[in-house]
Amino acid sequence: MRIDAYNQIAQLYGVSRTTKTAKTQSASRMSDQVSISQAGRDYQIAKKAVSEASDIREDKVALLKNMVDSGQYQVSGDDFASKLLERYNSL
């Protein structure tokens, strides 16, 4: 398309420069908004609590450590063998 041809057509119809309309100007003032549902907030709180929780239960570790140190921790051979086979079969 030739620009000079457009200018000639614009002169023919009496069209001058285009201007922005009020609708377009008001659209530029709008802003985006995000809202998170209550279920989403609850999920975020639960996820944060789980991530902050320790993977090791210190109370159980301390109890077992004291039992081993004092010689009170006894494991039967049958229990050990059954757990070993159970673990082996799950692989």
Backbone as JSON, one array per atom type, in Angstrom:
{
  "sequence": "MRIDAYNQIAQLYGVSRTTKTAKTQSASRMSDQVSISQAGRDYQIAKKAVSEASDIREDKVALLKNMVDSGQYQVSGDDFASKLLERYNSL",
  "N": [[0.84, -1.18, 0.0], [0.57, 2.15, -0.83], [1.63, 5.06, 0.79], [1.11, 7.68, 0.0], [-1.19, 7.37, -1.49], [-3.03, 6.7, 0.48], [-3.09, 9.08, 1.91], [-4.25, 10.74, 0.02], [-6.8, 9.62, -0.19], [-7.72, 10.05, 2.4], [-7.84, 12.82, 2.42], [-9.82, 13.17, 0.55], [-12.12, 12.18, 1.83], [-12.17, 13.84, 3.96], [-10.93, 13.2, 6.34], [-9.08, 13.6, 9.21], [-6.25, 13.43, 11.4], [-6.15, 10.53, 13.47], [-7.54, 10.09, 16.7], [-7.21, 9.06, 20.12], [-9.78, 7.29, 21.72], [-12.09, 7.83, 24.43], [-12.75, 5.48, 25.67], [-10.58, 3.77, 25.18], [-8.57, 5.1, 26.57], [-9.49, 4.93, 29.21], [-9.31, 2.22, 29.59], [-6.62, 1.81, 29.77], [-6.05, 2.6, 32.32], [-6.95, 0.65, 33.98], [-6.29, -2.08, 36.21], [-4.79, -5.29, 36.74], [-6.03, -7.94, 38.79], [-5.57, -10.38, 41.31], [-7.06, -12.99, 43.03], [-7.05, -15.22, 45.73], [-8.52, -18.24, 46.65], [-10.13, -19.38, 49.7], [-9.59, -22.06, 50.15], [-7.23, -22.32, 48.72], [-5.56, -20.64, 50.22], [-5.54, -22.07, 52.65], [-4.26, -24.37, 51.77], [-1.71, -23.34, 51.15], [-0.84, -22.59, 53.72], [-0.78, -25.09, 55.01], [1.12, -26.41, 53.44], [3.39, -24.87, 53.96], [3.7, -25.38, 56.71], [4.28, -28.12, 56.7], [6.67, -28.14, 55.26], [8.33, -26.83, 57.03], [8.45, -28.54, 59.15], [10.32, -30.96, 60.98], [12.08, -33.76, 59.62], [12.93, -35.75, 61.22], [12.01, -37.43, 64.13], [12.72, -36.28, 67.01], [12.16, -36.98, 69.7], [11.6, -39.74, 69.65], [14.04, -40.71, 68.66], [15.82, -39.97, 70.69], [14.82, -41.52, 72.83], [15.22, -44.19, 71.87], [17.99, -44.11, 71.54], [18.86, -43.8, 74.21], [17.95, -46.25, 75.23], [19.53, -48.08, 73.77], [22.11, -47.29, 74.56], [21.99, -47.9, 77.29], [21.7, -50.59, 77.22], [19.2, -51.78, 77.22], [17.73, -52.14, 74.94], [16.34, -54.54, 73.03], [16.22, -56.83, 70.38], [14.39, -59.24, 68.71], [15.53, -62.11, 66.92], [13.78, -63.28, 65.13], [11.91, -61.24, 64.6], [13.61, -59.39, 63.37], [14.43, -60.82, 61.09], [11.96, -61.21, 59.76], [11.22, -58.56, 59.14], [13.36, -57.9, 57.5], [12.99, -59.66, 55.32], [10.49, -58.76, 54.5], [11.09, -56.2, 53.63], [12.88, -56.83, 51.58], [11.22, -58.2, 49.78], [9.53, -56.17, 48.95], [10.91, -54.68, 47.15]],
  "CA": [[0.0, 0.0, 0.0], [1.33, 3.38, -0.92], [1.2, 6.03, 1.79], [0.54, 8.86, -0.63], [-2.56, 7.04, -1.89], [-3.83, 6.79, 1.71], [-3.26, 10.51, 2.21], [-5.2, 11.29, -0.94], [-8.13, 9.13, 0.18], [-8.08, 10.74, 3.63], [-8.22, 14.18, 2.05], [-11.07, 13.08, -0.19], [-13.22, 12.0, 2.79], [-12.08, 14.85, 5.0], [-10.49, 12.57, 7.58], [-7.81, 14.11, 9.71], [-5.52, 12.47, 12.26], [-6.99, 9.77, 14.39], [-7.28, 10.36, 18.11], [-7.63, 7.99, 21.03], [-11.12, 7.48, 22.28], [-12.14, 7.81, 25.89], [-12.81, 4.09, 26.1], [-9.23, 3.23, 25.17], [-7.81, 5.74, 27.62], [-9.89, 4.4, 30.51], [-8.84, 0.84, 29.67], [-5.21, 1.8, 30.17], [-5.98, 2.86, 33.76], [-7.38, -0.54, 34.72], [-5.2, -2.93, 36.66], [-5.13, -6.7, 36.94], [-6.13, -8.34, 40.18], [-5.56, -11.82, 41.56], [-7.6, -13.34, 44.34], [-6.82, -16.63, 46.06], [-9.64, -18.76, 47.42], [-9.81, -19.81, 51.06], [-8.96, -23.39, 50.05], [-5.86, -22.07, 48.29], [-4.82, -20.11, 51.38], [-5.34, -23.19, 53.57], [-3.24, -25.24, 51.17], [-0.41, -22.68, 51.32], [-0.46, -22.68, 55.14], [-0.43, -26.48, 55.3], [2.37, -26.71, 52.74], [4.46, -24.2, 54.71], [3.89, -26.09, 57.98], [4.94, -29.4, 56.42], [8.05, -27.9, 54.86], [9.09, -26.39, 58.19], [8.52, -29.62, 60.14], [11.52, -31.79, 60.91], [11.89, -35.12, 59.12], [13.37, -36.66, 62.28], [11.28, -37.28, 65.39], [13.78, -36.21, 68.02], [11.77, -37.67, 70.94], [11.78, -41.19, 69.44], [15.47, -40.97, 68.51], [16.43, -39.88, 72.02], [14.39, -42.68, 73.61], [15.93, -45.37, 71.37], [19.42, -43.96, 71.84], [19.05, -44.11, 75.63], [17.77, -47.69, 75.42], [20.71, -48.76, 73.22], [23.25, -46.97, 75.43], [21.86, -48.57, 78.59], [21.62, -52.04, 77.01], [17.83, -52.23, 77.38], [17.1, -52.33, 73.64], [16.47, -55.94, 72.61], [15.52, -57.15, 69.14], [14.39, -60.7, 68.5], [16.03, -62.52, 65.61], [12.63, -63.53, 64.25], [11.39, -59.93, 64.16], [14.57, -58.81, 62.44], [14.37, -61.59, 59.84], [10.7, -60.94, 59.06], [11.3, -57.2, 58.58], [14.33, -57.94, 56.42], [12.33, -60.3, 54.18], [9.41, -57.87, 54.06], [11.75, -55.12, 52.88], [13.45, -57.42, 50.37], [10.13, -58.55, 48.87], [8.88, -54.97, 48.45], [11.73, -54.09, 46.09]],
  "C": [[0.89, 1.24, 0.0], [0.76, 4.4, 0.06], [0.56, 7.24, 1.13], [-0.89, 8.6, -1.11], [-3.49, 7.13, -0.68], [-4.11, 8.25, 2.04], [-4.28, 11.14, 1.27], [-6.63, 10.87, -0.59], [-8.61, 9.83, 1.44], [-8.51, 12.17, 3.33], [-9.58, 14.19, 1.36], [-12.26, 12.98, 0.77], [-13.17, 13.0, 3.93], [-11.66, 14.29, 6.35], [-9.16, 13.18, 7.99], [-7.17, 13.05, 10.6], [-6.48, 11.75, 13.2], [-6.59, 10.1, 15.82], [-7.77, 9.19, 18.95], [-9.01, 8.3, 21.56], [-11.06, 7.39, 23.79], [-12.14, 6.38, 26.42], [-11.41, 3.48, 26.16], [-8.4, 3.84, 26.29], [-8.2, 5.18, 28.99], [-9.44, 2.95, 30.68], [-7.39, 0.79, 30.11], [-5.04, 2.05, 31.66], [-6.38, 1.65, 34.59], [-6.17, -1.36, 35.13], [-5.71, -4.35, 36.85], [-5.17, -7.0, 38.43], [-6.15, -9.86, 40.26], [-6.16, -12.04, 42.93], [-7.45, -14.84, 44.54], [-7.96, -17.09, 46.95], [-9.18, -19.17, 48.82], [-9.14, -21.18, 51.04], [-7.5, -23.25, 49.62], [-4.99, -21.54, 49.42], [-4.53, -21.23, 52.39], [-4.26, -24.13, 53.07], [-1.85, -24.64, 51.36], [0.07, -22.78, 52.76], [-0.03, -24.09, 55.49], [0.9, -26.85, 54.66], [3.56, -26.09, 53.48], [4.74, -24.95, 56.01], [4.62, -27.41, 57.76], [6.4, -29.18, 56.05], [8.93, -27.47, 56.03], [9.25, -27.49, 59.24], [9.78, -30.47, 59.91], [11.18, -33.18, 60.4], [12.24, -36.16, 60.18], [12.58, -36.38, 63.55], [12.27, -37.42, 66.53], [13.43, -36.98, 69.29], [11.97, -39.18, 70.8], [13.26, -41.54, 69.34], [16.15, -40.95, 69.87], [16.08, -41.09, 72.88], [15.15, -43.94, 73.18], [17.43, -45.3, 71.66], [19.71, -44.28, 73.29], [18.91, -45.6, 75.89], [18.98, -48.47, 74.9], [21.91, -48.54, 74.13], [23.2, -47.72, 76.76], [21.78, -50.09, 78.46], [20.23, -52.6, 77.17], [17.14, -52.54, 76.05], [17.38, -53.75, 73.16], [15.64, -56.17, 71.34], [15.57, -58.66, 68.98], [14.86, -60.98, 67.09], [14.9, -62.75, 64.63], [12.03, -62.22, 63.72], [12.31, -59.3, 63.12], [14.5, -59.5, 61.08], [13.09, -61.3, 59.07], [10.69, -59.54, 58.44], [12.26, -57.15, 57.4], [13.72, -58.55, 55.16], [11.21, -59.42, 53.62], [9.99, -56.74, 53.2], [12.3, -55.65, 51.55], [12.36, -57.72, 49.34], [9.43, -57.32, 48.28], [9.67, -54.3, 47.34], [11.35, -54.68, 44.8]]
}
